[in-house]
Amino acid sequence: MNILFICSMNKWRSPTGEKIFQRHDGVNTRSAGTSSKARRQVNVSDIRWADVICDMEDKHLSRLRAEFRGEMKYKTTYVLDIPDDYQFMDPGVG
């Protein structure tokens, strides 16, 4: 299973999700951000690669649906409702 984690800047929340879930057998992970200033900006290849997309907030899912309409049409998505209050690997994220 390929899981893509999305936040705004790809600095703290989505890399944390990527790191935590990469420990599971049979799971491949990536992370990216929706902002043009993100450390790693999400692209169409990421969307096509993902079986599941985990967005930190509703605004991230909305942005993906707007920018990648066709690719997002049949994707399984989850909004995790994790606000931008956490550092990388902060115990409060999980």
Helices and strands as residue ranges (DSSP letters): E 2-7, H 13-21, E 28-33, H 44-49, E 52-55, H 58-67, H 69-72, E 76-79
